Structures are given as structure tokens and as C-alpha cells.
Amino acid sequence: MINVLLADDHAVVRAGIKSVIERKDIKVIAEASDGEEVLKISSNLKPDIYILDVSMPNLNGIETSHRILKENPQAKVIILSMHDDKTFVEKAFKYGVKGYILKESAVEEIITAIKEVYSGNFYLSPRISHYIISGFLWNNMNEEQREETTLTQREKEVLQMIAEGLTSKEIADKLCLSVNTVQVHRKNIMKKCSAHKQTDLVKVALKEGLIKI
């Protein structure tokens, strides 16, 4: 029997998840509506799996998991989230959580996630697994490789202006550069970002926070 502590500040969400996961080999032994309540419960109960919503009042799911895992590094935590926020994903796994599921796919994935994490494995919703993979690849690059994929400050300036719709000549005039130099910067940006057209560069600029929609 796998014993689960389920925490979400919405009773309806908890009820829905509970109805999906409770079966012969999985049982929800406790529920909580915020992080502080989770910590109080966990001082008496030691569930096999903690399922924690990210956006809980008083203490969010990430910080709650941090405290739980600091006290008991062997605890197995699965995070539930509405959004595929890179910062939350990276911080959660840095703290030691074993699973991260998007709520939109929780019904389909929760059973698999529980069983994988209970068995000592990790589980991520497919839509967010690229964060972990890209982070791993980045950490394993040498300094020269990182420089090859990191935009310089000047390249970021050029990228922002390209995304804003300026021509190469307009960018050259603004930055006091030659048109040829701007073209070289553009070529380097596209290579580093694996971009093939203008719309790709706009997407990169949005991701880098250089422009807003």
C-alpha cells in the first residue's frame, strides 16, 4: 500500500485527484490546504508520497517541499503546478523533489508518477522535461561550448531591435555600427539560437525578456 499526503488549497481539486488515485494499492491518508498544515501533519504522519500544489497560501509547495526534504532527505515529493514555470521546476528539483506534474495532465499522469516516484525514480510531465535536459546539457558543457551558445550584450541589443522590426541600417545607425557588422551579429545570433527566420528571433527575444507582448 502506498500512503499519500495530498495538499491543495482547493477542496474540489483535492477531491478530484483523490478519486483518481485511490485504489487497492494507493491511499490518501491525509489532506491539507496549505504548506503550514502539511508540515504539521508530516510531524506525526510519514506518508510514502507527498503531492503538493505549487500555489498554496502561507507556504507554497516548493518551499514546503524544501522544509520537508531538509528534515527528511528520503521523503518523496511530487509537485503539482498549473504552469510550466522554469524557475519553479529547477528550484523544485534542486531541493530534491522526485516528480513534477502539470495539473492539465494530472488525471492521465498521476498514477504513473506516484508509482515511479515510489519505486525510486523521477517523473516529469513531458512538456517540462526539456528544462531538466537543457539544464543538464548546459552544466556539462565546457566554457568554450557555453560561450558558443551564449549571446553577448551587443548581440542582445541587436536581437531586441531585430525583434522590434528595425532594419539592419536602422540598427547600425542606432548603435553606431556598420551595416556589415550588424549582419555579422545577426548571423551569429541565428547560429547560437538555432533560428532560421525572423519569427524564430522574435521568440528568442521574448524568451530572453528583451521584448514583451
Phi, psi and omega in degrees: 000129177261119181265130187239138168256123184248123182233122176202141184281357177252115183301324181294319179295316179300316181297320180295314180293319180300319181294332180281318189271337183288123180205192185301322187255003178225134181221133174277109184266348178200151177232152179215156182249353176205170185296320181297323178294322177301314182296322178296315180296317184291345177287339179253321180257150176236079181296156176288324182225134170257128173246111188239128174288142178296311190266066176259149178289165178069309179209116185289170185297326181293312181291325176297315179297323179300314181292319179299313184286335175291321179283322182220090183300344181273352181298148182245114187242135172243129179263137173253136181215147175282335188233151177270062182283118184302318182299314179297316181300310182295318180295319181300312181287332174296323179285339176115014177293158183253344182215150179216116185237138173279137183299329183296339180242014185299319182301318182283331191252341192300318181297312179300317180299313181300313183291323178295312181294320178299328181279358179097009180260178175256156174217131175229142170301136183309326184292340181248358183297335182294334177298314182292318180295315180294324178295319178297313181297320180296314181295337181262003175280149172276173186300320181295319179295321179295319179298328181290341182245001181257129179286137174284169179299320179295319178297324177295321178296315179295317180301316180301315181291323176299315181294332178278357174096010180285147177281169179298322179293318179296320178294316180301316180296317181293322185261004181057047179239167173277156178299324180297320179295320177297319179297323178294316178300316180299316180298317180294320179298314182296323179292312182296325185262005182053040180266147183238344180209174184304317182296328177296320180293323177298318178298319179296317180298321177296316181297323181281352181077020182279332175225163179234155177252000000 
